[in-house]
């Protein structure tokens, strides 16, 4: 995993948790980005052991603001 791929890899991890969240709680579709970011941040902290070692390293110091930014911008 190269450093230039890091944001894309983080986005994939965040999207994986987002899919889980919306499947378990469909009403979250209507929640604000900041609310979803806080929930995903908590989910990542609680379920880090389900990620690969490389993924764990990527999200270890991820902030709520970073998650919010990843959710707010579309990749090219």
C-alpha positions, 0 to 999 in steps of 0.5 A: 500500500503506497502513501498516495493510495492511503486516502482511497484505502481509508475511504474504502474502510469508512465505506465498509463501516457505512454500509454496515451502519446503514444495513443495521440502522436504515434510518441513519440515511437521514442523519447528518454527516457529522453524526454518521462520522461520530458513529463510524468513528466509534464503530472503527474503535470497537471493531478494529480487531476485525480489520487487517493489520494494514487497515488497522494501521491506517485507521489507528489515529483517524479522527471524526473530522477526517471521517467526515471529510472522507464521507463528504468528498467523492473520489475521482 
